[in-house]
Amino acid sequence: MVAPTSVSNSDLMHNLGLAGSPSPDLNLAVSQGQGIKTTASIVGAVDSTQVVNRNASISNSGNATAPGAGAALATLAVFDFYYRVEVVVGFGGTAESTAIDNFQLKAGATVVATLPVVNVANTQSQVRTFYVNPGSSVNLTVNAVSAGSAGAVYKASITATRL
């Protein structure tokens, strides 16, 4: 029996499809059925703060009667990660008299989506799901696009789950 061959990290990484080019003796050792002894090291450390809050959800709800143009109804502070964002919007005891697409989801100043809703009192939309990476620490908000009609009660709920 032939003694095992030592393999460098670059050989190991290449055979895993990660980088570098293999040394000729590694391919020869593998083709001859020789055992392979590996020496591996971890480059960098795993930052536990990157995974500790994975799949954690935060939520906020709010309502306003005749909100002003751009008024935030529900707000969440998020960070530079990917999130699954679920939004529900609707009207309370008094519906909007004209605009049914007067809600929008925003990440900071960027509009993610306009959120239509049935124009009926005491109703809400289906849960709408978005995948958002805000690119920095910002607020996710559900806003009224333009000013609401007198007496119209706007309501919104937002939940963000970090992926």
C-alpha positions in Angstrom: 0.0 0.0 0.0 1.2 3.5 -0.9 1.4 6.2 1.8 -1.3 8.9 1.7 -0.5 12.1 -0.1 -0.7 15.5 1.6 -3.0 18.0 -0.2 -2.7 21.7 0.0 -5.7 24.0 0.7 -5.5 25.3 -2.9 -5.7 21.7 -4.2 -8.7 21.0 -2.0 -10.4 24.3 -2.9 -9.9 23.6 -6.6 -11.4 20.1 -6.4 -14.4 21.7 -4.6 -14.7 24.1 -7.5 -13.7 27.1 -5.4 -10.4 28.4 -6.7 -6.8 27.7 -7.8 -5.4 25.0 -10.1 -4.6 21.5 -8.9 -1.2 20.2 -8.5 -0.3 17.3 -10.8 0.4 14.9 -8.0 -3.2 15.3 -6.5 -4.8 14.1 -9.7 -2.3 11.2 -10.0 -2.9 10.2 -6.4 -6.7 10.2 -6.8 -6.5 8.3 -10.1 -4.3 5.6 -8.5 -6.7 5.2 -5.7 -4.4 6.4 -3.0 -5.8 7.9 0.2 -5.7 11.7 0.5 -4.7 13.4 3.7 -6.0 16.9 3.9 -4.9 19.9 5.9 -7.6 22.5 6.1 -7.9 25.8 7.9 -10.7 28.3 8.2 -10.1 31.7 6.7 -11.9 34.4 8.7 -14.4 33.8 11.5 -18.1 33.3 11.4 -19.8 36.4 12.8 -22.5 35.1 15.0 -24.4 38.4 14.8 -25.1 37.6 11.1 -27.1 34.5 12.0 -28.5 35.1 15.5 -31.6 37.0 14.3 -32.2 34.9 11.2 -36.0 34.2 10.7 -36.8 36.7 13.4 -39.9 38.8 12.7 -40.9 42.3 13.6 -44.3 43.8 13.1 -46.2 47.1 13.4 -49.7 48.2 12.7 -51.4 51.6 12.6 -54.3 53.6 11.4 -55.2 57.2 10.6 -58.4 59.1 9.8 -58.0 61.2 6.6 -54.2 60.9 6.6 -52.1 63.5 4.9 -50.2 62.9 1.7 -47.2 60.7 2.4 -48.3 60.0 6.0 -46.8 56.8 7.4 -49.4 54.4 8.8 -47.1 51.6 10.0 -43.3 51.7 10.3 -40.5 49.2 11.0 -36.8 49.9 11.4 -34.7 47.3 9.4 -31.1 46.8 8.6 -29.1 45.8 5.5 -30.4 42.2 5.2 -32.9 40.4 3.0 -36.4 40.4 4.4 -39.7 38.8 3.6 -42.2 41.6 4.1 -45.9 40.9 4.5 -48.3 43.9 4.2 -52.1 44.1 4.8 -53.9 47.4 4.1 -57.6 48.4 4.3 -60.2 50.8 5.6 -61.8 51.0 9.0 -65.4 52.2 9.7 -65.3 54.6 6.8 -63.8 53.7 3.4 -62.0 56.0 1.0 -64.5 57.8 -1.3 -62.3 57.7 -4.5 -58.8 56.4 -4.4 -58.4 52.6 -3.9 -54.7 52.5 -4.7 -53.7 55.1 -2.2 -51.3 52.9 -0.1 -47.6 52.2 -0.9 -44.8 50.2 0.7 -41.6 52.1 0.9 -38.0 51.2 2.0 -36.6 54.6 3.0 -37.5 57.0 0.2 -37.8 54.2 -2.4 -41.3 53.0 -3.3 -41.4 49.2 -3.4 -45.0 48.8 -4.4 -48.4 50.5 -4.7 -50.9 48.5 -2.7 -54.5 48.5 -4.0 -57.4 47.6 -1.7 -61.2 47.1 -2.0 -62.9 50.3 -1.3 -65.3 49.0 1.3 -65.5 49.9 5.0 -64.1 47.4 7.5 -62.2 45.4 4.9 -58.6 44.6 4.3 -56.5 43.4 1.4 -55.1 39.9 1.1 -51.6 39.5 2.6 -49.1 40.8 0.0 -45.6 39.4 0.2 -42.5 41.2 -1.0 -38.8 40.3 -0.7 -36.7 43.4 0.1 -33.1 44.2 0.7 -33.1 47.9 1.7 -29.3 48.2 1.2 -28.8 50.0 4.5 -30.6 50.7 7.8 -33.9 52.3 6.9 -37.5 52.4 7.8 -40.0 50.2 6.0 -43.2 52.1 5.9 -46.8 51.8 4.6 -47.8 55.2 3.5 -50.8 57.0 2.2 -49.9 58.2 -1.3 -52.1 61.3 -1.4 -54.3 62.8 1.3 -57.2 60.7 2.4 -60.8 61.8 2.1 -62.5 63.4 5.1 -63.5 60.7 7.6 -61.8 57.8 5.7 -60.0 55.5 8.1 -56.8 54.0 6.7 -55.2 51.0 8.4 -52.1 49.1 7.7 -50.0 46.2 9.1 -46.5 45.3 8.2 -44.4 42.3 9.2 -40.7 41.8 8.2 -38.9 38.5 8.6 -35.2 38.5 8.2 -34.0 35.8 5.8 
